[in-house]
């Protein structure tokens, strides 16, 4: 049994737990939720948009893998920026990622509530939201090892459903006529489409928030888990998007939010459409567990360093979980989900600003921390990609993100500036 000192997280996770955690966070069936929107944005090239998004995120995943080995702390990019760029940059990184981490559980909850309401309309969406938040909190309350086992079981059910869809789609397409020649790729449309597709990949970075809960003998594998989860999930996304795109030929689109289900019902049969609907609902519910765990650990790390109220850094004496941060995470997710339960599209557009802003500071951290030419080239490319994707966000996403950033600056200068506990930047290591 793994021992635990007072005030420490429990070190119980293995490489397989990290891999499944990251893939569950990204939701293997995510293309079913955003396929209609992605197909429209990319002008009929959803698989290409997903492939480009995965390629863009590969540079960021590599940056996380590098920093996770050097700074194995629960705060992820907040800890990396704080270590290499100083307290102010660390706070900005943590604050920006909070926008992503706070909205993502709420958005996932909204998607699950919408799906459950469509299957059991007797209960309104708001009731489903309350039940889902309570369920997520209950699972995470008893420790990361418990939530990891529960997530793993439902993860494999999602993978099985995806395989059923792929086999059924290939059988139908095998008897179909070859696809007709398509119009040239509209590269101007691919930037916003790629930026939108990046949302599905947010989650591989969540693995780094668990660095203090990994068994010592598996800690060196954190970087591999980050890269592997991105590659495997990206492959699933591209395959599903390509098959759905082929199947959608001849299907007149109705609601973009449900286009994937309409395509499955029309081409593969209502039984498969129903199967995928329930799979997406279950996957969204299961994804809320690691998502909630990740944001709680970011709040925990910032509270422990007194960048946020110190009470957030408290650990449950029995379960070894950041229980105060978990309670706050659940409360915020509940409020945001109840407010946005009928505005999922608007919630979606706000998430990427915080993530991409945090990624920029991650790449700056790599540039500061590492002196090798290869590391610096990788970080420079990743930084340029993140800035380009930021420019492709909607006006609303940029406006909300800048407001959030302004609130963070106010908090820093009013409540944090001048505290003696804030560390100065450390000299970067020569690697």
C-alpha positions, 0 to 999 in steps of 0.5 A, a space after each residue: 500500500 502506498 503511504 501518505 504523509 500529512 498534507 500530501 496527495 496520494 501517489 497511487 497512479 500508474 502509466 496506464 492510469 495516466 493514459 486512460 485519464 488523458 483519453 477520457 478527459 478528451 472524450 473519445 466520442 467527441 466528434 459526435 458532439 461537434 461534427 456538424 459545426 466542424 464540417 461547416 467551418 472546414 467547408 466539408 473537411 472535418 477530418 483534415 481539421 482534426 488532423 491539423 489540430 492534432 499536429 498543432 497540439 503535438 508541439 504543446 504536448 511535447 512541451 508539457 512532456 519536457 516540463 513534467 519531467 523537470 517540474 513534477 508538481 500538481 499545478 501543471 503550466 502554472 507550476 512550470 511558468 512559476 518555476 521558470 519565469 517567476 511568480 507573476 508569469 506563473 499566476 497568469 498561466 494559472 489564471 488563464 488555464 482556470 478559464 479553461 478548467 472552470 468552463 470545461 466541466 460545466 460544458 461537459 455537464 451541459 452536453 451530458 444533460 442535453 443528451 439525458 434530457 433527450 432520452 428522458 425528457 420528464 426531467 428538465 436539463 437543470 435537474 440533470 445538471 444538479 445530479 451530474 455535478 453531485 455524482 462527479 463530486 461523490 466519485 472524486 471525493 474518495 480519492 484519485 485511485 477510485 475515480 481512476 478505476 471508475 473512469 477506466 471501466 466506462 472508457 473501455 465501453 466508449 472504445 467498444 462503441 466507437 469500434 462498433 460504429 467503425 465496423 458498421 460504417 465500413 460495411 455500409 461504405 464498402 457497398 457505396 459508390 466511390 466519393 465524387 471529386 471535391 472542391 479544392 481545400 479552402 485554407 482560409 477556412 481551415 484556421 478557424 476550423 482547426 482552432 475549433 477542433 483544438 477544443 476536442 484535444 484539451 485534456 492531454 495537458 490535464 495529465 500533468 496536474 496529477 504529477 504528485 499522485 504518480 507512483 515514483 517508479 512511473 513518474 518518468 513516464 508522465 511525458 510519454 502518457 501525455 504524447 500517447 494520449 494525444 496521438 491515440 485520441 487524435 487517431 480516433 477523432 480523425 477516423 470518426 470524422 472521416 467516416 461521418 463525413 463520407 456517410 453524410 453524403 446525401 443526408 440533408 442536414 438539420 440541426 448542426 448539433 445533432 448532425 452526427 446522430 442524424 447521419 447514423 440514423 439515416 445511414 446505419 439505422 436507428 439502433 446505432 444512432 441510439 447507441 452512440 447517443 447513449 455512449 456520448 452521454 455516458 462518455 460526457 458523464 465519465 469525462 466530468 470525473 477527470 476534468 473535475 479532478 484536474 481543475 481541483 488540483 490546479 486550484 489546490 496548487 495555487 492555494 498551496 502557494 497562496 496565489 489564491 486563498 490558502 484554504 484551497 490547499 487543504 488535503 482531506 486527512 483520510 482520502 488524500 484529496 484536495 477537498 476544499 478545491 473540489 467543493 469550489 470546483 463543483 459549486 462553480 461548475 454547477 452555477 455555470 452549467 445552470 446558467 449556460 444549459 441552453 447556450 452550449 455553443 457560447 460556452 464552447 467558444 470561451 474555453 479555447 482562450 484560456 487554454 491557448 493563453 496558457 499554452 503560450 506561457 508553457 512554450 515561453 517556460 520551455 524557452 526559458 528553462 531549456 537551452 538546447 537548440 532542439 528544445 528551443 526550436 520546438 517551443 518557438 514553433 509551438 508558441 507561433 502555432 498557439 498565437 495563430 490559433 488565438 487569432 482564429 477564435 471568435 470575437 466573443 471568445 476573445 472578448 470574454 478572455 480579455 475580460 477574464 485576463 483583466 480580472 486576474 490582473 486586478 486580483 494580482 495587483 490588489 491582493 498578491 503584489 508585494 507578498 514576500 512569499 512570491 518567489 523570484 525567477 530561478 536560473 534556468 537549467 542547462 539541458 
